[in-house]
Amino acid sequence: MFRNCSKNAQPALNIGDLSVRNRAFLAPMSGVSDVPFRQLAWEFGAGMVVSEMVASEALTSGQQEMRLKAEAAGLPVHIVQLAGRQPKWMAQATRMAEQAGAHAIDINMGCPSKRVTNGYSGSALMRDLDHAMTLIDAVMAATDLPVTLKMRLGWDDQSINAPELAARAVAGGVKMITVHARTRNQFYKGQADWTKVGPVRERINVPLIINGDIDSVLSARKAMDISGADGVMIGRASYGAPWLPGQIGSALEGQATKVAPTGPELADIVTRHYEAILSFYGVELGMRNARKHLDWYSNGLRGVEDYGVLRAQLMTSRDKHQVLGAIGRLFVQEIAPKVAA
């Protein structure tokens, strides 16, 4: 089933010389936007997908976890997000990502995690814009690929410096800016303040992407109208809904939008995702990593027949065949379809 959502269609945008197929991107999310999830989001039409945050020094030291996070795995457009504090590691990691097939490099100056900010990376860099620029300059010098930057509004309400950082970054050659419309001290609490992204728009002449509390076509259009942004980035709303960025992106381009899958179609998607996770990580680690996704997928099925028993099997079983059987029985049941209206 499709719904026509032609209102406010806009021409596609580019990141430097990299073409983007629509204006709704999948956000980089640690522990979520791995290769199997990115492949699904791309299949469902996301305008762009970005890797999980890759720690630059750990990547250069050969850490397997970071290598997996940066894996392209055949995606036709591959953006690697790098985080770090030292210019030399950021430059070296950039070269490694390019050699491994990256089409663009995204610099993380937005992660609010204490583990990251205590290491003076992520959004901690917004407390020292001069040092932040040394990292941007190092990445720019290491590659001819388009370089993008993701940030927050600032460290706290008393230091809203996203417009200044964005302007300096673009002057240094950055081709796109993404702003999560919260401060670092907000983490993910309260509401994103889209109005505070407007001053960033006034300072830059490259694509601006807005992130934070965007979970539908309506909220995407509202966030863009309020902020002047050129597109949106979908984060937590895509948990258990890898089709959501594609739904929103299609609507923003004025194309018919397919409703969220249910019944046999959903069962097939969850099965394919589960098997892809096991293939990518190996069975033992993959089964553990898959549980959060199965939890998110199954949240909307409360009340269907045998929900409690089948969900318990999804969350606890160590037998992949039992899990696959539970997926087939639980997700094949029809529920009311939804559109990202």
C-alpha positions as CSV (number, residue, x, y, z in Angstrom):
1,M,0.0,0.0,0.0
2,F,1.3,3.5,-0.9
3,R,0.3,7.0,0.2
4,N,1.0,10.0,-2.0
5,C,2.9,12.6,-0.1
6,S,3.8,15.2,-2.7
7,K,3.6,18.3,-0.5
8,N,6.8,20.4,-0.3
9,A,8.8,18.2,-2.7
10,Q,12.3,19.6,-3.2
11,P,15.2,18.9,-5.5
12,A,17.9,16.5,-4.3
13,L,21.0,17.8,-2.6
14,N,24.7,16.9,-2.9
15,I,27.6,16.6,-0.5
16,G,30.4,18.1,-2.5
17,D,30.4,15.9,-5.6
18,L,28.6,13.0,-3.8
19,S,24.9,12.7,-5.0
20,V,22.3,12.1,-2.3
21,R,19.1,10.4,-3.4
22,N,16.8,12.1,-0.9
23,R,16.8,14.4,2.2
24,A,16.3,11.9,5.0
25,F,19.4,10.2,6.4
26,L,20.0,7.4,8.9
27,A,21.9,8.7,11.8
28,P,25.2,7.2,13.0
29,M,24.2,5.3,16.2
30,S,26.7,3.2,18.3
31,G,25.5,-0.3,18.7
32,V,22.6,0.2,16.2
33,S,23.7,1.4,12.7
34,D,26.0,-1.5,12.0
35,V,26.4,-3.0,8.6
36,P,23.2,-5.2,8.7
37,F,21.1,-2.2,9.9
38,R,22.6,0.2,7.4
39,Q,22.0,-2.3,4.5
40,L,18.3,-2.6,5.4
41,A,17.9,1.2,5.8
42,W,19.5,1.7,2.4
43,E,17.3,-1.0,0.8
44,F,14.3,0.8,2.1
45,G,15.4,4.1,0.5
46,A,17.3,6.1,3.1
47,G,18.9,9.1,1.4
48,M,22.2,8.3,3.1
49,V,23.4,6.0,5.8
50,V,26.3,6.7,8.2
51,S,28.5,4.2,10.0
52,E,28.6,3.8,13.8
53,M,31.0,6.2,15.5
54,V,34.6,4.8,14.9
55,A,37.2,5.7,17.4
56,S,40.1,6.9,15.2
57,E,43.0,5.8,17.4
58,A,41.5,2.4,18.0
59,L,41.0,1.9,14.3
60,T,44.6,2.7,13.5
61,S,45.7,0.3,16.2
62,G,43.9,-2.5,14.4
63,Q,41.0,-3.0,16.9
64,Q,38.6,-5.5,15.4
65,E,35.5,-3.8,16.8
66,M,36.4,-0.6,15.1
67,R,37.2,-2.3,11.8
68,L,33.7,-3.9,11.8
69,K,32.1,-0.5,12.6
70,A,33.8,1.0,9.6
71,E,33.0,-1.9,7.2
72,A,31.3,-0.9,3.9
73,A,30.1,-4.4,3.1
74,G,29.0,-3.5,-0.4
75,L,26.9,-0.4,0.3
76,P,26.9,1.7,-2.8
77,V,27.5,4.9,-0.7
78,H,29.5,4.6,2.4
79,I,30.1,7.3,5.0
80,V,32.4,6.6,7.9
81,Q,32.0,8.7,11.1
82,L,35.3,9.2,12.9
83,A,35.8,10.4,16.5
84,G,39.0,11.4,18.3
85,R,41.0,14.0,20.0
86,Q,44.4,13.8,18.3
87,P,44.9,15.2,14.7
88,K,47.4,12.5,13.8
89,W,45.0,9.7,14.6
90,M,42.1,11.4,12.9
91,A,44.3,11.8,9.7
92,Q,45.5,8.3,9.8
93,A,42.0,6.9,10.3
94,T,40.7,9.0,7.5
95,R,43.3,7.5,5.1
96,M,42.4,4.0,6.3
97,A,38.7,4.6,5.8
98,E,39.3,6.0,2.3
99,Q,41.5,3.0,1.4
100,A,38.7,0.7,2.6
101,G,36.2,2.2,0.3
102,A,34.6,5.2,2.1
103,H,32.9,7.8,-0.1
104,A,32.9,10.5,2.6
105,I,34.1,11.1,6.1
106,D,31.9,12.5,8.9
107,I,33.6,14.0,12.0
108,N,31.8,13.4,15.3
109,M,31.6,16.4,17.6
110,G,28.1,15.6,18.9
111,C,28.3,12.4,20.9
112,P,27.2,13.2,24.5
113,S,28.4,9.9,26.1
114,K,30.5,10.5,29.2
115,R,32.8,7.7,28.1
116,V,33.5,9.8,24.9
117,T,33.5,13.3,26.4
118,N,35.7,12.2,29.3
119,G,38.2,11.4,26.6
120,Y,37.8,14.9,25.2
121,S,36.2,13.7,22.1
122,G,32.6,14.0,20.7
123,S,30.7,17.0,22.0
124,A,33.5,17.8,24.4
125,L,35.3,19.4,21.4
126,M,32.6,22.1,21.3
127,R,34.2,23.5,24.5
128,D,37.4,24.3,22.5
129,L,36.7,25.3,19.0
130,D,40.4,26.1,18.2
131,H,41.3,22.5,19.0
132,A,38.2,21.2,17.1
133,M,39.5,23.0,14.0
134,T,42.9,21.2,14.2
135,L,41.0,17.9,13.8
136,I,39.0,19.2,10.9
137,D,42.1,20.6,9.3
138,A,43.9,17.2,9.8
139,V,41.0,15.3,8.2
140,M,40.8,17.7,5.3
141,A,44.5,17.4,4.6
142,A,44.4,13.6,4.6
143,T,41.7,13.1,1.9
144,D,40.1,14.6,-1.1
145,L,36.8,12.9,-0.2
146,P,33.9,15.1,1.0
147,V,34.1,15.8,4.7
148,T,31.0,16.4,6.9
149,L,30.6,17.4,10.5
150,K,28.0,16.4,13.1
151,M,27.6,18.5,16.3
152,R,25.2,19.6,19.0
153,L,24.0,23.1,19.7
154,G,26.8,23.5,22.2
155,W,27.9,22.1,25.5
156,D,25.1,23.7,27.6
157,D,22.6,26.5,27.4
158,Q,25.2,29.1,28.2
159,S,27.5,28.1,25.3
160,I,25.4,27.7,22.2
161,N,28.3,27.9,19.7
162,A,27.1,25.7,16.9
163,P,26.8,28.6,14.5
164,E,30.4,29.6,15.1
165,L,31.8,26.1,14.8
166,A,29.7,25.5,11.6
167,A,31.0,28.7,10.0
168,R,34.6,27.9,10.8
169,A,34.2,24.3,9.6
170,V,32.7,25.3,6.3
171,A,35.5,27.9,5.8
172,G,37.9,25.0,6.4
173,G,36.3,23.0,3.6
174,V,33.6,20.9,5.3
175,K,30.8,20.1,2.8
176,M,27.8,19.5,5.1
177,I,26.8,20.3,8.6
178,T,24.5,18.2,10.8
179,V,23.2,19.6,14.1
180,H,21.4,17.7,16.8
181,A,19.1,20.3,18.2
182,R,20.1,19.7,21.9
183,T,23.1,20.7,24.0
184,R,25.4,18.0,25.3
185,N,24.2,18.5,28.8
186,Q,20.7,17.6,27.7
187,F,21.8,14.2,26.4
188,Y,18.5,13.0,24.9
189,K,16.2,14.6,27.5
190,G,13.7,17.3,27.0
191,Q,12.7,18.4,23.5
192,A,15.0,19.3,20.6
193,D,14.9,23.0,20.0
194,W,14.8,23.3,16.2
195,T,14.6,27.1,16.4
196,K,18.3,27.2,17.6
197,V,19.5,25.6,14.4
198,G,18.3,28.6,12.4
199,P,21.4,30.7,13.2
200,V,23.5,27.9,11.8
201,R,21.6,28.2,8.5
202,E,22.4,31.9,8.4
203,R,26.2,31.3,8.7
204,I,26.8,28.6,6.1
205,N,26.2,28.0,2.4
206,V,26.5,24.2,2.4
207,P,23.7,21.6,3.1
208,L,22.4,21.7,6.6
209,I,20.8,18.6,8.2
210,I,18.8,18.8,11.4
211,N,18.6,15.9,13.9
212,G,16.6,15.4,17.0
213,D,12.9,14.3,17.7
214,I,12.2,13.7,14.0
215,D,10.0,10.6,13.7
216,S,7.5,11.4,10.9
217,V,7.0,13.3,7.6
218,L,5.2,15.9,9.6
219,S,8.0,16.5,12.1
220,A,10.6,16.4,9.3
221,R,8.8,19.1,7.4
222,K,8.3,21.2,10.6
223,A,11.9,20.9,11.6
224,M,13.1,21.9,8.2
225,D,10.6,24.8,8.0
226,I,11.6,26.1,11.5
227,S,15.4,25.7,11.1
228,G,15.9,26.3,7.4
229,A,17.6,23.0,7.1
230,D,17.9,21.2,3.8
231,G,17.2,17.7,5.2
232,V,16.8,15.6,8.3
233,M,18.6,12.8,10.1
234,I,16.6,10.0,11.8
235,G,18.0,8.5,14.9
236,R,16.2,6.7,17.7
237,A,12.9,6.7,15.8
238,S,14.4,4.2,13.4
239,Y,14.9,1.6,16.2
240,G,12.9,-1.4,14.9
241,A,11.9,0.6,11.8
242,P,14.8,0.7,9.3
243,W,12.3,1.7,6.7
244,L,11.5,5.0,8.4
245,P,14.2,7.2,6.8
246,G,13.2,5.9,3.4
247,Q,9.5,6.6,4.1
248,I,10.3,10.2,5.2
249,G,12.8,10.7,2.4
250,S,10.3,9.6,-0.3
251,A,7.7,11.9,1.0
252,L,10.0,14.9,1.1
253,E,10.8,14.1,-2.6
254,G,7.1,14.1,-3.4
255,Q,7.0,10.4,-4.1
256,A,4.4,7.8,-3.0
257,T,5.3,6.4,0.4
258,K,4.9,2.8,1.3
259,V,3.3,2.0,4.7
260,A,5.3,0.2,7.3
261,P,5.5,-3.6,6.7
262,T,3.3,-6.0,8.7
263,G,2.4,-9.6,8.6
264,P,4.4,-11.9,6.3
265,E,6.4,-9.0,4.9
266,L,7.5,-7.9,8.3
267,A,8.3,-11.5,9.3
268,D,10.5,-11.8,6.2
269,I,12.3,-8.5,7.0
270,V,13.0,-9.5,10.6
271,T,14.2,-12.9,9.5
272,R,16.6,-11.5,6.9
273,H,17.9,-8.9,9.5
274,Y,18.4,-11.6,12.1
275,E,20.3,-13.9,9.7
276,A,22.4,-11.0,8.4
277,I,23.4,-10.1,12.0
278,L,24.5,-13.7,12.7
279,S,26.4,-13.9,9.4
280,F,28.2,-10.6,10.1
281,Y,29.2,-11.2,13.8
282,G,29.1,-15.0,14.0
283,V,26.4,-16.9,15.7
284,E,27.3,-16.4,19.4
285,L,27.9,-12.7,19.3
286,G,25.3,-12.1,16.7
287,M,22.5,-13.7,18.8
288,R,23.3,-11.3,21.6
289,N,23.6,-8.3,19.3
290,A,20.3,-9.2,17.6
291,R,18.2,-9.1,20.8
292,K,17.8,-5.4,21.0
293,H,16.6,-5.3,17.4
294,L,14.1,-8.1,18.1
295,D,12.9,-6.2,21.1
296,W,12.3,-3.0,19.1
297,Y,10.6,-4.9,16.3
298,S,8.3,-6.7,18.7
299,N,7.2,-3.7,20.8
300,G,4.3,-2.9,18.5
301,L,3.0,-6.5,18.7
302,R,1.8,-6.6,22.3
303,G,-1.5,-8.3,22.5
304,V,-1.1,-10.6,19.5
305,E,-1.5,-14.3,20.1
306,D,1.3,-16.0,22.2
307,Y,3.1,-12.6,22.4
308,G,4.7,-13.3,25.8
309,V,5.9,-16.8,25.1
310,L,7.3,-15.9,21.7
311,R,9.0,-12.7,22.8
312,A,10.6,-14.6,25.7
313,Q,12.1,-17.0,23.1
314,L,13.4,-14.0,21.1
315,M,15.1,-12.5,24.1
316,T,16.5,-15.6,25.9
317,S,16.9,-18.5,23.5
318,R,20.4,-19.6,22.5
319,D,19.1,-21.8,19.7
320,K,19.0,-19.8,16.4
321,H,16.4,-22.2,14.9
322,Q,14.1,-21.6,17.9
323,V,14.5,-17.9,17.5
324,L,13.8,-18.1,13.7
325,G,10.7,-20.1,14.5
326,A,9.5,-17.6,17.0
327,I,10.1,-14.8,14.5
328,G,8.0,-16.7,11.9
329,R,5.1,-17.2,14.3
330,L,5.1,-13.8,16.0
331,F,5.8,-11.3,13.1
332,V,3.6,-13.0,10.5
333,Q,0.5,-11.9,12.5
334,E,-1.1,-8.9,10.9
335,I,-1.4,-5.6,12.7
336,A,-2.7,-2.2,11.6
337,P,-0.2,-0.8,9.0
338,K,1.4,2.6,9.7
339,V,2.6,5.4,7.5
340,A,5.2,7.9,8.7
341,A,2.7,10.7,8.2
